[in-house]
Amino acid sequence: MPSTKAKRRSVKSEAIKLIRGLPASSTWDDLMYRIYVRQKIEAGLSDFRSGKVHTHASIRKEFALP
């Protein structure tokens, strides 16, 4: 498992890549949106890898869908 320092370095390097990929006309909101989306994707992938998933059927049952 990577150390906290290694994780921080990884996050920093990924953030730099996100910033470099933005057009010059980007706003702070554009940057924050990209960071937010990336964070949510990473969290979803982490949940998937650790088995925290729901079946389609269980979601339909929870929300009383046919």
PDB file of N, CA, C and O in Angstrom:
ATOM      1  N   MET A   1       0.852  -1.180   0.000  1.00  0.00           N
ATOM      2  CA  MET A   1       0.000   0.000   0.000  1.00  0.00           C
ATOM      3  C   MET A   1       0.897   1.242   0.000  1.00  0.00           C
ATOM      4  O   MET A   1       1.845   1.318   0.782  1.00  0.00           O
ATOM      5  N   PRO A   2       0.602   2.224  -0.879  1.00  0.00           N
ATOM      6  CA  PRO A   2       1.442   3.419  -0.964  1.00  0.00           C
ATOM      7  C   PRO A   2       1.360   4.251   0.311  1.00  0.00           C
ATOM      8  O   PRO A   2       0.326   4.294   0.977  1.00  0.00           O
ATOM      9  N   SER A   3       2.466   4.907   0.638  1.00  0.00           N
ATOM     10  CA  SER A   3       2.499   5.767   1.812  1.00  0.00           C
ATOM     11  C   SER A   3       1.671   7.021   1.557  1.00  0.00           C
ATOM     12  O   SER A   3       1.309   7.326   0.420  1.00  0.00           O
ATOM     13  N   THR A   4       1.380   7.738   2.634  1.00  0.00           N
ATOM     14  CA  THR A   4       0.618   8.980   2.515  1.00  0.00           C
ATOM     15  C   THR A   4       1.363   9.977   1.640  1.00  0.00           C
ATOM     16  O   THR A   4       0.756  10.692   0.841  1.00  0.00           O
ATOM     17  N   LYS A   5       2.677  10.019   1.795  1.00  0.00           N
ATOM     18  CA  LYS A   5       3.492  10.944   0.998  1.00  0.00           C
ATOM     19  C   LYS A   5       3.416  10.580  -0.483  1.00  0.00           C
ATOM     20  O   LYS A   5       3.311  11.461  -1.336  1.00  0.00           O
ATOM     21  N   ALA A   6       3.470   9.288  -0.787  1.00  0.00           N
ATOM     22  CA  ALA A   6       3.380   8.844  -2.183  1.00  0.00           C
ATOM     23  C   ALA A   6       2.000   9.150  -2.758  1.00  0.00           C
ATOM     24  O   ALA A   6       1.887   9.559  -3.914  1.00  0.00           O
ATOM     25  N   LYS A   7       0.952   8.957  -1.960  1.00  0.00           N
ATOM     26  CA  LYS A   7      -0.407   9.273  -2.415  1.00  0.00           C
ATOM     27  C   LYS A   7      -0.535  10.758  -2.701  1.00  0.00           C
ATOM     28  O   LYS A   7      -1.116  11.163  -3.708  1.00  0.00           O
ATOM     29  N   ARG A   8       0.022  11.574  -1.793  1.00  0.00           N
ATOM     30  CA  ARG A   8      -0.044  13.021  -1.970  1.00  0.00           C
ATOM     31  C   ARG A   8       0.663  13.429  -3.253  1.00  0.00           C
ATOM     32  O   ARG A   8       0.162  14.266  -4.005  1.00  0.00           O
ATOM     33  N   ARG A   9       1.830  12.837  -3.504  1.00  0.00           N
ATOM     34  CA  ARG A   9       2.585  13.152  -4.712  1.00  0.00           C
ATOM     35  C   ARG A   9       1.784  12.748  -5.937  1.00  0.00           C
ATOM     36  O   ARG A   9       1.764  13.468  -6.935  1.00  0.00           O
ATOM     37  N   SER A  10       1.126  11.603  -5.868  1.00  0.00           N
ATOM     38  CA  SER A  10       0.317  11.128  -6.985  1.00  0.00           C
ATOM     39  C   SER A  10      -0.850  12.076  -7.246  1.00  0.00           C
ATOM     40  O   SER A  10      -1.135  12.410  -8.396  1.00  0.00           O
ATOM     41  N   VAL A  11      -1.522  12.507  -6.186  1.00  0.00           N
ATOM     42  CA  VAL A  11      -2.638  13.431  -6.338  1.00  0.00           C
ATOM     43  C   VAL A  11      -2.144  14.743  -6.936  1.00  0.00           C
ATOM     44  O   VAL A  11      -2.783  15.317  -7.817  1.00  0.00           O
ATOM     45  N   LYS A  12      -1.014  15.202  -6.453  1.00  0.00           N
ATOM     46  CA  LYS A  12      -0.468  16.455  -6.958  1.00  0.00           C
ATOM     47  C   LYS A  12      -0.138  16.338  -8.442  1.00  0.00           C
ATOM     48  O   LYS A  12      -0.462  17.233  -9.222  1.00  0.00           O
ATOM     49  N   SER A  13       0.495  15.253  -8.830  1.00  0.00           N
ATOM     50  CA  SER A  13       0.855  15.093 -10.241  1.00  0.00           C
ATOM     51  C   SER A  13      -0.390  14.944 -11.112  1.00  0.00           C
ATOM     52  O   SER A  13      -0.420  15.450 -12.234  1.00  0.00           O
ATOM     53  N   GLU A  14      -1.406  14.265 -10.618  1.00  0.00           N
ATOM     54  CA  GLU A  14      -2.657  14.139 -11.371  1.00  0.00           C
ATOM     55  C   GLU A  14      -3.371  15.493 -11.478  1.00  0.00           C
ATOM     56  O   GLU A  14      -3.954  15.808 -12.516  1.00  0.00           O
ATOM     57  N   ALA A  15      -3.325  16.283 -10.417  1.00  0.00           N
ATOM     58  CA  ALA A  15      -3.934  17.611 -10.462  1.00  0.00           C
ATOM     59  C   ALA A  15      -3.223  18.492 -11.488  1.00  0.00           C
ATOM     60  O   ALA A  15      -3.861  19.250 -12.219  1.00  0.00           O
ATOM     61  N   ILE A  16      -1.911  18.385 -11.532  1.00  0.00           N
ATOM     62  CA  ILE A  16      -1.145  19.160 -12.510  1.00  0.00           C
ATOM     63  C   ILE A  16      -1.536  18.752 -13.923  1.00  0.00           C
ATOM     64  O   ILE A  16      -1.663  19.604 -14.802  1.00  0.00           O
ATOM     65  N   LYS A  17      -1.730  17.448 -14.151  1.00  0.00           N
ATOM     66  CA  LYS A  17      -2.165  16.984 -15.473  1.00  0.00           C
ATOM     67  C   LYS A  17      -3.543  17.554 -15.822  1.00  0.00           C
ATOM     68  O   LYS A  17      -3.779  17.975 -16.954  1.00  0.00           O
ATOM     69  N   LEU A  18      -4.449  17.564 -14.836  1.00  0.00           N
ATOM     70  CA  LEU A  18      -5.783  18.131 -15.073  1.00  0.00           C
ATOM     71  C   LEU A  18      -5.676  19.603 -15.464  1.00  0.00           C
ATOM     72  O   LEU A  18      -6.329  20.053 -16.406  1.00  0.00           O
ATOM     73  N   ILE A  19      -4.855  20.341 -14.740  1.00  0.00           N
ATOM     74  CA  ILE A  19      -4.694  21.771 -15.018  1.00  0.00           C
ATOM     75  C   ILE A  19      -4.101  21.994 -16.401  1.00  0.00           C
ATOM     76  O   ILE A  19      -4.566  22.850 -17.152  1.00  0.00           O
ATOM     77  N   ARG A  20      -3.081  21.227 -16.732  1.00  0.00           N
ATOM     78  CA  ARG A  20      -2.449  21.389 -18.044  1.00  0.00           C
ATOM     79  C   ARG A  20      -3.392  21.033 -19.185  1.00  0.00           C
ATOM     80  O   ARG A  20      -3.235  21.537 -20.297  1.00  0.00           O
ATOM     81  N   GLY A  21      -4.366  20.174 -18.922  1.00  0.00           N
ATOM     82  CA  GLY A  21      -5.311  19.768 -19.950  1.00  0.00           C
ATOM     83  C   GLY A  21      -6.452  20.749 -20.174  1.00  0.00           C
ATOM     84  O   GLY A  21      -7.229  20.602 -21.118  1.00  0.00           O
ATOM     85  N   LEU A  22      -6.552  21.744 -19.310  1.00  0.00           N
ATOM     86  CA  LEU A  22      -7.622  22.742 -19.449  1.00  0.00           C
ATOM     87  C   LEU A  22      -7.260  23.789 -20.492  1.00  0.00           C
ATOM     88  O   LEU A  22      -6.088  24.136 -20.640  1.00  0.00           O
ATOM     89  N   PRO A  23      -8.249  24.294 -21.215  1.00  0.00           N
ATOM     90  CA  PRO A  23      -7.988  25.402 -22.139  1.00  0.00           C
ATOM     91  C   PRO A  23      -7.583  26.659 -21.359  1.00  0.00           C
ATOM     92  O   PRO A  23      -7.914  26.797 -20.181  1.00  0.00           O
ATOM     93  N   ALA A  24      -6.877  27.558 -22.011  1.00  0.00           N
ATOM     94  CA  ALA A  24      -6.411  28.789 -21.371  1.00  0.00           C
ATOM     95  C   ALA A  24      -7.562  29.649 -20.858  1.00  0.00           C
ATOM     96  O   ALA A  24      -7.386  30.430 -19.923  1.00  0.00           O
ATOM     97  N   SER A  25      -8.725  29.510 -21.458  1.00  0.00           N
ATOM     98  CA  SER A  25      -9.879  30.325 -21.061  1.00  0.00           C
ATOM     99  C   SER A  25     -10.671  29.731 -19.898  1.00  0.00           C
ATOM    100  O   SER A  25     -11.736  30.247 -19.562  1.00  0.00           O
ATOM    101  N   SER A  26     -10.185  28.676 -19.284  1.00  0.00           N
ATOM    102  CA  SER A  26     -10.912  28.007 -18.202  1.00  0.00           C
ATOM    103  C   SER A  26     -11.066  28.895 -16.979  1.00  0.00           C
ATOM    104  O   SER A  26     -10.253  29.779 -16.711  1.00  0.00           O
ATOM    105  N   THR A  27     -12.142  28.625 -16.248  1.00  0.00           N
ATOM    106  CA  THR A  27     -12.412  29.355 -15.012  1.00  0.00           C
ATOM    107  C   THR A  27     -12.072  28.461 -13.819  1.00  0.00           C
ATOM    108  O   THR A  27     -11.786  27.273 -13.970  1.00  0.00           O
ATOM    109  N   TRP A  28     -12.111  29.065 -12.633  1.00  0.00           N
ATOM    110  CA  TRP A  28     -11.912  28.266 -11.419  1.00  0.00           C
ATOM    111  C   TRP A  28     -12.997  27.197 -11.325  1.00  0.00           C
ATOM    112  O   TRP A  28     -12.735  26.077 -10.887  1.00  0.00           O
ATOM    113  N   ASP A  29     -14.214  27.543 -11.736  1.00  0.00           N
ATOM    114  CA  ASP A  29     -15.308  26.568 -11.696  1.00  0.00           C
ATOM    115  C   ASP A  29     -15.026  25.378 -12.620  1.00  0.00           C
ATOM    116  O   ASP A  29     -15.348  24.240 -12.279  1.00  0.00           O
ATOM    117  N   ASP A  30     -14.433  25.633 -13.776  1.00  0.00           N
ATOM    118  CA  ASP A  30     -14.063  24.541 -14.686  1.00  0.00           C
ATOM    119  C   ASP A  30     -13.081  23.597 -14.007  1.00  0.00           C
ATOM    120  O   ASP A  30     -13.227  22.376 -14.070  1.00  0.00           O
ATOM    121  N   LEU A  31     -12.089  24.174 -13.365  1.00  0.00           N
ATOM    122  CA  LEU A  31     -11.080  23.365 -12.673  1.00  0.00           C
ATOM    123  C   LEU A  31     -11.705  22.575 -11.535  1.00  0.00           C
ATOM    124  O   LEU A  31     -11.443  21.381 -11.389  1.00  0.00           O
ATOM    125  N   MET A  32     -12.528  23.233 -10.728  1.00  0.00           N
ATOM    126  CA  MET A  32     -13.146  22.553  -9.591  1.00  0.00           C
ATOM    127  C   MET A  32     -14.060  21.419 -10.055  1.00  0.00           C
ATOM    128  O   MET A  32     -14.122  20.366  -9.420  1.00  0.00           O
ATOM    129  N   TYR A  33     -14.764  21.638 -11.155  1.00  0.00           N
ATOM    130  CA  TYR A  33     -15.624  20.596 -11.696  1.00  0.00           C
ATOM    131  C   TYR A  33     -14.792  19.379 -12.101  1.00  0.00           C
ATOM    132  O   TYR A  33     -15.153  18.245 -11.788  1.00  0.00           O
ATOM    133  N   ARG A  34     -13.697  19.612 -12.786  1.00  0.00           N
ATOM    134  CA  ARG A  34     -12.849  18.488 -13.223  1.00  0.00           C
ATOM    135  C   ARG A  34     -12.281  17.730 -12.026  1.00  0.00           C
ATOM    136  O   ARG A  34     -12.218  16.501 -12.031  1.00  0.00           O
ATOM    137  N   ILE A  35     -11.869  18.473 -11.003  1.00  0.00           N
ATOM    138  CA  ILE A  35     -11.344  17.824  -9.802  1.00  0.00           C
ATOM    139  C   ILE A  35     -12.441  16.998  -9.138  1.00  0.00           C
ATOM    140  O   ILE A  35     -12.201  15.861  -8.730  1.00  0.00           O
ATOM    141  N   TYR A  36     -13.632  17.557  -9.029  1.00  0.00           N
ATOM    142  CA  TYR A  36     -14.765  16.868  -8.408  1.00  0.00           C
ATOM    143  C   TYR A  36     -15.096  15.573  -9.160  1.00  0.00           C
ATOM    144  O   TYR A  36     -15.254  14.518  -8.546  1.00  0.00           O
ATOM    145  N   VAL A  37     -15.196  15.658 -10.468  1.00  0.00           N
ATOM    146  CA  VAL A  37     -15.526  14.477 -11.273  1.00  0.00           C
ATOM    147  C   VAL A  37     -14.438  13.422 -11.118  1.00  0.00           C
ATOM    148  O   VAL A  37     -14.739  12.241 -10.943  1.00  0.00           O
ATOM    149  N   ARG A  38     -13.188  13.835 -11.180  1.00  0.00           N
ATOM    150  CA  ARG A  38     -12.080  12.885 -11.036  1.00  0.00           C
ATOM    151  C   ARG A  38     -12.126  12.192  -9.678  1.00  0.00           C
ATOM    152  O   ARG A  38     -11.923  10.981  -9.581  1.00  0.00           O
ATOM    153  N   GLN A  39     -12.397  12.978  -8.620  1.00  0.00           N
ATOM    154  CA  GLN A  39     -12.481  12.430  -7.272  1.00  0.00           C
ATOM    155  C   GLN A  39     -13.600  11.394  -7.169  1.00  0.00           C
ATOM    156  O   GLN A  39     -13.414  10.340  -6.561  1.00  0.00           O
ATOM    157  N   LYS A  40     -14.752  11.684  -7.756  1.00  0.00           N
ATOM    158  CA  LYS A  40     -15.881  10.755  -7.710  1.00  0.00           C
ATOM    159  C   LYS A  40     -15.590   9.480  -8.496  1.00  0.00           C
ATOM    160  O   LYS A  40     -15.964   8.388  -8.068  1.00  0.00           O
ATOM    161  N   ILE A  41     -14.932   9.613  -9.631  1.00  0.00           N
ATOM    162  CA  ILE A  41     -14.555   8.436 -10.420  1.00  0.00           C
ATOM    163  C   ILE A  41     -13.590   7.563  -9.635  1.00  0.00           C
ATOM    164  O   ILE A  41     -13.756   6.345  -9.579  1.00  0.00           O
ATOM    165  N   GLU A  42     -12.581   8.182  -9.029  1.00  0.00           N
ATOM    166  CA  GLU A  42     -11.605   7.426  -8.229  1.00  0.00           C
ATOM    167  C   GLU A  42     -12.291   6.711  -7.069  1.00  0.00           C
ATOM    168  O   GLU A  42     -11.973   5.558  -6.779  1.00  0.00           O
ATOM    169  N   ALA A  43     -13.228   7.386  -6.402  1.00  0.00           N
ATOM    170  CA  ALA A  43     -13.952   6.766  -5.281  1.00  0.00           C
ATOM    171  C   ALA A  43     -14.784   5.582  -5.766  1.00  0.00           C
ATOM    172  O   ALA A  43     -14.831   4.544  -5.106  1.00  0.00           O
ATOM    173  N   GLY A  44     -15.438   5.734  -6.911  1.00  0.00           N
ATOM    174  CA  GLY A  44     -16.234   4.636  -7.470  1.00  0.00           C
ATOM    175  C   GLY A  44     -15.382   3.437  -7.837  1.00  0.00           C
ATOM    176  O   GLY A  44     -15.764   2.297  -7.573  1.00  0.00           O
ATOM    177  N   LEU A  45     -14.238   3.684  -8.441  1.00  0.00           N
ATOM    178  CA  LEU A  45     -13.328   2.589  -8.789  1.00  0.00           C
ATOM    179  C   LEU A  45     -12.800   1.892  -7.546  1.00  0.00           C
ATOM    180  O   LEU A  45     -12.658   0.670  -7.523  1.00  0.00           O
ATOM    181  N   SER A  46     -12.511   2.671  -6.516  1.00  0.00           N
ATOM    182  CA  SER A  46     -12.039   2.092  -5.257  1.00  0.00           C
ATOM    183  C   SER A  46     -13.118   1.204  -4.632  1.00  0.00           C
ATOM    184  O   SER A  46     -12.827   0.103  -4.166  1.00  0.00           O
ATOM    185  N   ASP A  47     -14.362   1.687  -4.623  1.00  0.00           N
ATOM    186  CA  ASP A  47     -15.471   0.887  -4.099  1.00  0.00           C
ATOM    187  C   ASP A  47     -15.636  -0.399  -4.900  1.00  0.00           C
ATOM    188  O   ASP A  47     -15.851  -1.466  -4.327  1.00  0.00           O
ATOM    189  N   PHE A  48     -15.536  -0.301  -6.208  1.00  0.00           N
ATOM    190  CA  PHE A  48     -15.671  -1.473  -7.064  1.00  0.00           C
ATOM    191  C   PHE A  48     -14.585  -2.502  -6.747  1.00  0.00           C
ATOM    192  O   PHE A  48     -14.865  -3.693  -6.607  1.00  0.00           O
ATOM    193  N   ARG A  49     -13.347  -2.028  -6.637  1.00  0.00           N
ATOM    194  CA  ARG A  49     -12.222  -2.939  -6.338  1.00  0.00           C
ATOM    195  C   ARG A  49     -12.380  -3.616  -4.983  1.00  0.00           C
ATOM    196  O   ARG A  49     -11.941  -4.751  -4.803  1.00  0.00           O
ATOM    197  N   SER A  50     -13.009  -2.924  -4.021  1.00  0.00           N
ATOM    198  CA  SER A  50     -13.170  -3.506  -2.689  1.00  0.00           C
ATOM    199  C   SER A  50     -14.480  -4.276  -2.545  1.00  0.00           C
ATOM    200  O   SER A  50     -14.811  -4.744  -1.456  1.00  0.00           O
ATOM    201  N   GLY A  51     -15.221  -4.408  -3.639  1.00  0.00           N
ATOM    202  CA  GLY A  51     -16.443  -5.208  -3.612  1.00  0.00           C
ATOM    203  C   GLY A  51     -17.677  -4.484  -3.120  1.00  0.00           C
ATOM    204  O   GLY A  51     -18.709  -5.115  -2.893  1.00  0.00           O
ATOM    205  N   LYS A  52     -17.596  -3.177  -2.949  1.00  0.00           N
ATOM    206  CA  LYS A  52     -18.753  -2.407  -2.490  1.00  0.00           C
ATOM    207  C   LYS A  52     -19.629  -2.069  -3.694  1.00  0.00           C
ATOM    208  O   LYS A  52     -19.607  -0.950  -4.206  1.00  0.00           O
ATOM    209  N   VAL A  53     -20.395  -3.061  -4.130  1.00  0.00           N
ATOM    210  CA  VAL A  53     -21.247  -2.892  -5.299  1.00  0.00           C
ATOM    211  C   VAL A  53     -22.653  -3.388  -4.987  1.00  0.00           C
ATOM    212  O   VAL A  53     -22.860  -4.169  -4.058  1.00  0.00           O
ATOM    213  N   HIS A  54     -23.607  -2.927  -5.772  1.00  0.00           N
ATOM    214  CA  HIS A  54     -24.999  -3.361  -5.641  1.00  0.00           C
ATOM    215  C   HIS A  54     -25.426  -3.960  -6.971  1.00  0.00           C
ATOM    216  O   HIS A  54     -25.011  -3.503  -8.036  1.00  0.00           O
ATOM    217  N   THR A  55     -26.253  -4.977  -6.894  1.00  0.00           N
ATOM    218  CA  THR A  55     -26.781  -5.547  -8.124  1.00  0.00           C
ATOM    219  C   THR A  55     -27.905  -4.661  -8.648  1.00  0.00           C
ATOM    220  O   THR A  55     -28.515  -3.887  -7.910  1.00  0.00           O
ATOM    221  N   HIS A  56     -28.152  -4.796  -9.915  1.00  0.00           N
ATOM    222  CA  HIS A  56     -29.245  -4.055 -10.548  1.00  0.00           C
ATOM    223  C   HIS A  56     -30.559  -4.405  -9.851  1.00  0.00           C
ATOM    224  O   HIS A  56     -31.382  -3.531  -9.579  1.00  0.00           O
ATOM    225  N   ALA A  57     -30.743  -5.683  -9.568  1.00  0.00           N
ATOM    226  CA  ALA A  57     -31.978  -6.151  -8.924  1.00  0.00           C
ATOM    227  C   ALA A  57     -32.149  -5.543  -7.533  1.00  0.00           C
ATOM    228  O   ALA A  57     -33.262  -5.170  -7.160  1.00  0.00           O
ATOM    229  N   SER A  58     -31.071  -5.437  -6.764  1.00  0.00           N
ATOM    230  CA  SER A  58     -31.200  -4.881  -5.412  1.00  0.00           C
ATOM    231  C   SER A  58     -31.577  -3.403  -5.439  1.00  0.00           C
ATOM    232  O   SER A  58     -32.318  -2.938  -4.574  1.00  0.00           O
ATOM    233  N   ILE A  59     -31.080  -2.670  -6.412  1.00  0.00           N
ATOM    234  CA  ILE A  59     -31.424  -1.257  -6.548  1.00  0.00           C
ATOM    235  C   ILE A  59     -32.889  -1.112  -6.958  1.00  0.00           C
ATOM    236  O   ILE A  59     -33.603  -0.257  -6.434  1.00  0.00           O
ATOM    237  N   ARG A  60     -33.331  -1.945  -7.889  1.00  0.00           N
ATOM    238  CA  ARG A  60     -34.733  -1.894  -8.318  1.00  0.00           C
ATOM    239  C   ARG A  60     -35.653  -2.209  -7.135  1.00  0.00           C
ATOM    240  O   ARG A  60     -36.697  -1.581  -6.964  1.00  0.00           O
ATOM    241  N   LYS A  61     -35.255  -3.181  -6.329  1.00  0.00           N
ATOM    242  CA  LYS A  61     -36.069  -3.561  -5.167  1.00  0.00           C
ATOM    243  C   LYS A  61     -36.093  -2.419  -4.150  1.00  0.00           C
ATOM    244  O   LYS A  61     -37.152  -2.095  -3.613  1.00  0.00           O
ATOM    245  N   GLU A  62     -34.951  -1.814  -3.884  1.00  0.00           N
ATOM    246  CA  GLU A  62     -34.860  -0.734  -2.904  1.00  0.00           C
ATOM    247  C   GLU A  62     -35.753   0.450  -3.266  1.00  0.00           C
ATOM    248  O   GLU A  62     -36.349   1.079  -2.391  1.00  0.00           O
ATOM    249  N   PHE A  63     -35.840   0.746  -4.561  1.00  0.00           N
ATOM    250  CA  PHE A  63     -36.637   1.884  -5.002  1.00  0.00           C
ATOM    251  C   PHE A  63     -38.012   1.461  -5.542  1.00  0.00           C
ATOM    252  O   PHE A  63     -38.687   2.239  -6.216  1.00  0.00           O
ATOM    253  N   ALA A  64     -38.408   0.240  -5.241  1.00  0.00           N
ATOM    254  CA  ALA A  64     -39.733  -0.299  -5.615  1.00  0.00           C
ATOM    255  C   ALA A  64     -40.002  -0.127  -7.106  1.00  0.00           C
ATOM    256  O   ALA A  64     -41.079   0.319  -7.502  1.00  0.00           O
ATOM    257  N   LEU A  65     -39.031  -0.479  -7.918  1.00  0.00           N
ATOM    258  CA  LEU A  65     -39.197  -0.409  -9.380  1.00  0.00           C
ATOM    259  C   LEU A  65     -39.527  -1.798  -9.907  1.00  0.00           C
ATOM    260  O   LEU A  65     -39.053  -2.794  -9.361  1.00  0.00           O
ATOM    261  N   PRO A  66     -40.331  -1.876 -10.956  1.00  0.00           N
ATOM    262  CA  PRO A  66     -40.702  -3.198 -11.512  1.00  0.00           C
ATOM    263  C   PRO A  66     -39.518  -3.919 -12.133  1.00  0.00           C
ATOM    264  O   PRO A  66     -39.669  -5.032 -12.638  1.00  0.00           O
TER     265      PRO A  66
END
